[in-house]
């Protein structure tokens, strides 16, 4: 089985921890289980991980403190908090510390899996094996050079944001490119202003592609965009 990612799991409930670890391993994740925050921090310093899942209430070092310490070492590591609390103050505290997601107990294993996979899609949205050049209708699109070349050799220059957005659309051609994933991947934040900015760039891309027969970028209500071609 190909390992999808390496997960650092910190959970002081031994039964829940073992269940989560076994489930994640069965789903293809290499998972290290730690019973408290201090042990988890030591494990983080010793080996690389792709994502962290921390229980908030733990002995010796709680999940929030652990997250603070780990973010000082690697500010980009994604973190999901597990908690028995659903208080707004706790959720805000977690988000202030840079949490990527927050899941309240009790939860289903499937829900946690979906949250993990959504984060991994965001942090690795552009597959390493994606082509260097895309054929979009009659246009050849080169993301690295940020250009589209027409059949007659005319070159259309794209901005960095246009190019990054079109690349994500092309990688997901004929499938939904999720709006929040694209925003976090390209703008680092899915806030309102960045969402409006993305709409502007989508409009620009549509103008570039308007002459291409059978090619269009459509809105998928409540989800995102889809490049049809």
C-alpha positions as CSV (number, residue, x, y, z in Angstrom):
1,X,0.0,0.0,0.0
2,X,1.3,3.5,-0.9
3,X,1.6,5.7,2.2
4,X,-0.6,8.8,1.7
5,X,1.0,10.9,4.4
6,X,2.7,10.7,7.8
7,X,0.4,11.6,10.7
8,X,1.3,12.6,14.3
9,X,-1.6,11.7,16.5
10,X,-1.7,12.9,20.2
11,X,-4.6,11.5,22.2
12,X,-4.5,10.6,25.9
13,X,-7.6,8.3,25.7
14,X,-5.8,5.0,25.1
15,X,-8.9,3.3,23.5
16,X,-9.8,6.1,21.2
17,X,-6.1,6.6,20.3
18,X,-5.7,3.0,19.3
19,X,-8.9,3.0,17.3
20,X,-7.9,6.1,15.4
21,X,-4.4,4.8,14.8
22,X,-5.6,1.5,13.4
23,X,-8.2,3.1,11.2
24,X,-5.8,5.6,9.8
25,X,-3.2,2.9,9.1
26,X,-5.9,0.9,7.3
27,X,-6.6,3.9,5.2
28,X,-2.9,4.1,4.1
29,X,-1.6,6.7,6.5
30,X,1.6,6.1,8.5
31,X,0.5,7.1,12.0
32,X,2.5,7.7,15.2
33,X,0.3,7.7,18.3
34,X,1.5,9.6,21.4
35,X,-0.3,9.6,24.8
36,X,0.5,13.2,25.8
37,X,1.8,16.5,24.5
38,X,5.4,16.1,25.7
39,X,5.8,12.7,24.0
40,X,4.2,14.1,20.8
41,X,6.6,17.1,20.8
42,X,9.6,14.8,21.2
43,X,8.3,12.6,18.3
44,X,7.8,15.7,16.1
45,X,11.4,16.8,16.6
46,X,12.8,13.3,15.7
47,X,11.0,12.6,12.4
48,X,9.0,14.4,9.7
49,X,5.2,14.5,9.6
50,X,2.8,15.8,7.0
51,X,-0.1,16.6,9.4
52,X,-0.9,16.6,13.1
53,X,-4.0,15.6,15.0
54,X,-4.1,16.8,18.6
55,X,-6.6,16.2,21.4
56,X,-7.0,19.5,23.2
57,X,-7.3,18.2,26.8
58,X,-4.1,16.2,27.5
59,X,-1.8,15.8,30.6
60,X,1.6,17.4,30.8
61,X,1.1,19.5,27.7
62,X,-2.4,20.3,26.3
63,X,-3.1,20.4,22.6
64,X,-3.0,24.2,22.3
65,X,0.4,24.5,24.0
66,X,1.7,21.6,21.9
67,X,0.5,23.3,18.7
68,X,2.2,26.6,19.7
69,X,5.5,24.8,20.3
70,X,5.3,22.9,17.0
71,X,4.3,25.9,15.0
72,X,7.6,27.5,16.2
73,X,9.5,24.7,14.6
74,X,7.4,24.4,11.5
75,X,4.8,27.1,10.9
76,X,3.4,25.4,7.8
77,X,2.4,22.0,9.4
78,X,-1.4,21.6,9.3
79,X,-3.1,20.8,12.6
80,X,-6.5,19.4,13.4
81,X,-7.8,19.7,17.0
82,X,-9.9,17.0,18.6
83,X,-12.0,18.2,21.5
84,X,-15.0,17.3,23.7
85,X,-15.8,21.0,23.9
86,X,-17.7,22.9,21.3
87,X,-17.4,26.3,23.0
88,X,-16.9,29.2,20.5
89,X,-14.0,30.5,22.7
90,X,-12.2,27.2,22.3
91,X,-12.7,27.1,18.6
92,X,-11.4,30.7,18.2
93,X,-8.4,29.9,20.4
94,X,-7.5,26.9,18.2
95,X,-7.9,29.0,15.0
96,X,-5.7,31.8,16.5
97,X,-3.0,29.2,17.0
98,X,-3.1,28.3,13.3
99,X,-5.4,25.2,13.4
100,X,-6.5,24.0,10.0
101,X,-9.6,22.3,11.3
102,X,-11.5,21.5,14.5
103,X,-13.6,18.4,15.2
104,X,-15.8,17.9,18.2
105,X,-16.2,14.6,19.9
106,X,-18.0,12.3,19.4
107,X,-17.2,12.2,15.6
108,X,-17.2,9.5,13.0
109,X,-14.0,8.0,11.6
110,X,-15.2,8.9,8.1
111,X,-15.7,12.5,9.1
112,X,-12.1,12.7,10.3
113,X,-10.9,11.0,7.2
114,X,-12.7,13.6,5.0
115,X,-11.2,16.5,7.0
116,X,-7.7,15.0,6.6
117,X,-8.0,14.4,2.9
118,X,-9.4,17.9,2.3
119,X,-6.3,19.4,4.1
120,X,-3.9,17.2,2.2
121,X,-5.6,18.2,-1.1
122,X,-5.1,21.8,-0.1
123,X,-1.4,21.6,0.8
124,X,-0.6,19.4,-2.1
125,X,-3.1,20.6,-4.7
126,X,-0.9,20.4,-7.7
127,X,0.2,16.8,-8.3
128,X,3.9,16.4,-9.0
129,X,3.1,14.2,-12.0
130,X,0.9,16.8,-13.6
131,X,1.9,17.7,-17.1
132,X,4.2,20.6,-17.8
133,X,1.9,21.7,-20.6
134,X,-1.9,21.5,-21.0
135,X,-4.0,21.5,-24.2
136,X,-7.0,23.6,-23.6
137,X,-9.1,23.7,-26.8
138,X,-6.7,25.0,-29.5
139,X,-4.5,26.7,-26.8
140,X,-1.3,25.3,-25.4
141,X,-1.0,26.4,-21.7
142,X,2.5,26.4,-20.1
143,X,2.1,27.2,-16.3
144,X,5.8,27.6,-15.7
145,X,6.2,30.2,-18.4
146,X,2.7,31.7,-17.6
147,X,1.6,31.8,-21.2
148,X,-1.0,30.4,-23.5
149,X,-0.1,29.9,-27.2
150,X,-2.6,30.1,-29.9
151,X,-2.5,27.9,-33.1
152,X,-1.0,30.8,-35.1
153,X,1.8,31.2,-32.5
154,X,0.2,34.3,-30.8
155,X,1.2,34.3,-27.1
156,X,-1.2,35.3,-24.4
157,X,0.7,36.3,-21.2
158,X,-0.9,35.4,-17.9
159,X,-0.4,36.9,-14.4
160,X,0.9,34.6,-11.7
161,X,-2.5,34.3,-10.1
162,X,-4.2,33.6,-13.5
163,X,-1.6,30.9,-14.2
164,X,-1.9,29.2,-10.8
165,X,-5.7,29.2,-11.0
166,X,-5.8,27.9,-14.6
167,X,-3.3,25.2,-13.6
168,X,-5.6,24.0,-10.8
169,X,-8.6,24.1,-13.1
170,X,-6.7,22.1,-15.8
171,X,-5.5,19.5,-13.3
172,X,-9.1,19.0,-12.3
173,X,-10.5,19.4,-15.8
174,X,-14.2,18.2,-16.0
175,X,-14.2,17.9,-12.2
176,X,-15.1,20.4,-9.5
177,X,-12.2,22.5,-8.3
178,X,-13.2,23.2,-4.7
179,X,-13.4,27.0,-4.0
180,X,-11.9,26.9,-0.5
181,X,-9.1,24.6,-1.5
182,X,-8.1,26.8,-4.4
183,X,-8.3,29.9,-2.2
184,X,-6.1,28.4,0.5
185,X,-3.6,27.0,-2.0
186,X,-3.2,30.2,-4.1
187,X,-4.2,33.0,-1.7
188,X,-3.3,31.3,1.6
189,X,-6.7,32.3,3.1
190,X,-10.3,31.7,2.0
191,X,-11.6,35.0,3.4
192,X,-14.3,37.1,1.7
193,X,-11.9,39.5,0.0
194,X,-9.7,36.8,-1.4
195,X,-12.9,35.0,-2.7
196,X,-13.9,38.2,-4.5
197,X,-10.4,38.5,-5.9
198,X,-10.6,34.9,-7.2
199,X,-13.9,35.7,-8.9
200,X,-12.2,38.6,-10.8
201,X,-9.4,36.2,-12.0
202,X,-12.0,33.6,-13.1
203,X,-13.7,36.3,-15.2
204,X,-10.3,37.2,-16.8
205,X,-9.7,33.5,-17.6
206,X,-13.1,33.2,-19.2
207,X,-12.3,36.1,-21.5
208,X,-9.0,34.4,-22.5
209,X,-11.0,31.2,-23.3
210,X,-14.1,32.6,-24.8
211,X,-13.1,31.8,-28.4
212,X,-12.4,28.2,-27.6
213,X,-15.2,26.0,-28.8
214,X,-16.4,23.4,-26.2
215,X,-14.3,25.1,-23.5
216,X,-15.8,27.0,-20.5
217,X,-15.4,27.6,-16.8
218,X,-18.7,27.0,-15.1
219,X,-19.8,27.8,-11.5
220,X,-20.8,24.8,-9.4
221,X,-23.1,26.3,-6.8
222,X,-21.8,26.1,-3.3
223,X,-18.7,24.1,-4.3
224,X,-16.5,25.9,-6.8
225,X,-15.7,25.9,-10.5
226,X,-15.3,23.4,-13.2
227,X,-13.2,23.7,-16.4
228,X,-15.2,21.9,-19.1
229,X,-13.3,20.8,-22.2
